[in-house]
């Protein structure tokens, strides 16, 4: 009988951060709960990365779908992705996934994420000059930094992902680029000016930094 390859890459097989490997880890923890504390560090070792995460939220989802319908908005989302992807590539970013009107992207550094965010807003400003007002593209952006679990460059999990999502979706206004506290702290010598802000979200104070200029 052939030796079974474990999700941590034993039995001579290279480790990969695939969905299948994650599912195998999770199944092991369910089938053998006493080994959960042993297996969880292996999941972190295989999938864990120190990355900057950029969450881009497209403004006007509810308004556009209500007035024009879902298909025109899907067209706008697709057009936004076409505009954003060159900016990501120019600054070392990877588009992980698109959820509704949100894009989730990973970078090696916060500086790269900010540069891509700035280029994105600049590109959209140019595109908007050619679009009718009802179809203009506006975004708000949240950026976090820290340990995340990256599943095959198709899914990403982590506390900084959650906070960046909150900033991009619920806090940032059109064209704003907001950083989590951890993201701001990771920048040794920022080439841009930051202003510290605080907002109350569900009764809790959320500190963040806005990129100026």
C-alpha positions in Angstrom: 0.0 0.0 0.0 1.3 3.4 -0.9 2.3 5.6 2.0 -0.3 8.3 2.7 1.0 11.9 2.2 0.1 14.1 5.1 -0.9 17.7 4.6 2.2 18.9 6.3 4.2 17.5 3.4 5.8 14.5 5.0 6.4 11.2 3.1 8.7 13.1 0.8 6.1 15.4 -0.7 6.7 19.2 -0.9 4.4 21.3 1.3 2.0 23.6 -0.5 -0.6 26.0 0.8 -3.4 24.5 -1.2 -7.1 24.2 -0.3 -6.8 20.4 -0.3 -4.0 20.6 2.2 -6.0 22.9 4.5 -9.0 20.6 4.2 -6.8 17.7 5.2 -5.5 19.5 8.2 -9.0 20.5 9.4 -10.3 16.9 8.9 -7.4 15.6 11.0 -8.3 18.0 13.8 -12.0 16.9 13.6 -11.2 13.2 13.5 -8.5 13.4 16.2 -9.3 16.3 18.5 -6.7 15.3 21.0 -4.0 16.2 18.4 -5.5 19.6 17.7 -2.8 21.5 19.6 -0.2 19.6 17.7 -1.7 20.2 14.2 -2.6 23.9 14.5 1.1 25.0 14.5 1.6 23.0 11.3 -1.3 24.9 9.7 0.4 28.2 10.7 3.7 26.9 9.3 2.3 25.9 5.9 -0.1 28.8 5.4 1.2 31.6 7.6 2.7 34.7 5.9 3.7 38.2 7.1 2.0 40.3 4.5 0.3 43.6 3.9 -3.3 43.2 2.9 -5.3 45.8 0.9 -9.1 45.7 0.9 -10.6 47.9 -1.8 -14.3 48.7 -1.6 -16.3 50.1 -4.5 -18.5 53.0 -3.5 -22.2 53.1 -4.4 -23.1 49.4 -4.6 -26.6 49.7 -3.2 -27.4 52.9 -5.0 -26.2 51.7 -8.4 -28.0 48.3 -8.2 -31.2 50.0 -7.1 -31.3 52.5 -9.9 -29.7 50.5 -12.7 -29.9 46.8 -11.8 -27.2 44.2 -11.0 -25.8 43.7 -14.5 -24.7 47.3 -15.0 -23.0 47.1 -11.6 -21.3 43.8 -12.5 -20.0 45.6 -15.6 -18.6 48.4 -13.4 -16.9 45.9 -11.0 -15.3 44.2 -14.0 -14.1 47.5 -15.4 -12.7 48.4 -12.0 -10.7 45.2 -11.9 -9.3 45.9 -15.3 -8.1 49.3 -14.0 -6.8 48.0 -10.7 -4.8 45.0 -11.8 -2.0 47.0 -13.7 -1.5 49.1 -10.5 -1.2 45.9 -8.4 1.3 44.4 -10.8 3.4 47.5 -10.9 3.9 47.4 -7.1 4.2 43.7 -6.5 0.6 43.0 -5.5 -1.5 39.9 -6.0 -5.3 40.0 -6.4 -6.4 37.2 -4.0 -10.2 37.4 -4.5 -13.2 39.5 -5.4 -16.2 39.4 -3.1 -19.2 41.4 -4.4 -17.8 45.0 -4.7 -14.6 44.3 -2.7 -11.1 43.3 -3.9 -8.6 41.6 -1.5 -5.0 42.0 -2.4 -1.6 41.0 -0.8 1.7 42.8 -0.8 5.1 42.2 0.8 5.0 45.7 2.4 2.6 48.4 3.4 4.6 50.9 1.3 3.9 48.8 -1.8 0.2 48.6 -0.9 0.0 52.4 -0.5 1.7 53.0 -3.8 -0.7 50.7 -5.5 -3.6 52.3 -3.8 -2.5 55.8 -4.9 -2.0 54.6 -8.5 -5.4 53.0 -8.4 -7.2 56.2 -7.4 -5.2 58.1 -10.0 -6.1 55.6 -12.8 -9.8 55.7 -11.8 -9.7 59.6 -11.8 -8.6 59.4 -15.5 -11.1 56.8 -16.4 -13.9 58.8 -14.8 -13.3 61.7 -17.1 -14.5 59.5 -20.0 -17.5 57.9 -18.2 -21.0 59.3 -17.6 -21.6 60.3 -14.0 -23.8 57.3 -13.3 -21.0 54.9 -14.2 -18.0 56.6 -12.6 -15.8 54.4 -10.4 -15.0 55.4 -6.8 -13.2 53.3 -4.2 -12.3 53.4 -0.5 -9.3 51.4 0.7 -8.2 49.8 4.0 -4.7 48.4 4.5 -3.5 46.1 7.3 -0.2 44.3 8.0 0.6 41.2 10.0 0.3 37.4 10.1 -2.3 36.0 7.7 -3.2 32.6 6.4 -2.8 32.5 2.6 -4.6 29.6 0.9 -3.2 29.2 -2.6 -3.4 32.9 -3.4 -7.2 32.5 -3.5 -8.3 33.1 0.1 -6.8 35.0 3.0 -7.7 35.0 6.7 -6.4 37.0 9.7 -7.2 39.7 12.2 -5.5 42.4 10.0 -7.7 41.3 7.1 -10.7 41.9 9.2 -9.6 45.3 10.4 -8.6 46.4 6.9 -12.0 45.3 5.6 -13.7 47.3 8.3 -11.7 50.4 7.4 -12.2 50.0 3.6 -15.9 49.2 3.8 -17.3 51.1 6.8 -14.9 53.9 7.7 -13.1 55.2 4.6 -14.8 57.7 2.3 -14.4 58.0 -1.5 -10.7 58.0 -2.4 -9.5 57.6 1.1 -6.6 55.3 2.0 -6.7 54.2 5.7 -4.0 52.1 7.5 -4.5 49.9 10.6 -2.3 50.7 13.6 -0.1 47.7 12.8 0.2 48.7 9.1 1.4 52.2 10.1 3.8 50.8 12.7 5.4 48.6 10.1 6.7 51.6 8.0 10.1 52.6 9.1 10.4 55.8 7.1 7.1 56.6 5.3 7.3 58.6 2.1 3.9 59.9 2.8 2.2 61.8 5.6 -0.1 60.0 8.0 -2.7 61.5 10.4 -4.0 59.5 13.3 -7.8 59.1 13.6 -10.3 57.4 15.9 -13.8 56.3 15.2 -16.4 54.5 17.3 -17.6 51.2 15.7 -20.2 49.2 17.5 -19.4 51.0 20.7 -15.6 50.3 20.4 -12.9 52.8 19.6 -11.0 52.0 16.4 -7.7 53.7 15.8 -6.3 54.1 12.3 -4.2 56.3 10.1 -5.1 58.2 7.0 -2.7 58.6 4.1 -2.5 62.3 3.2 -1.7 63.8 -0.2 
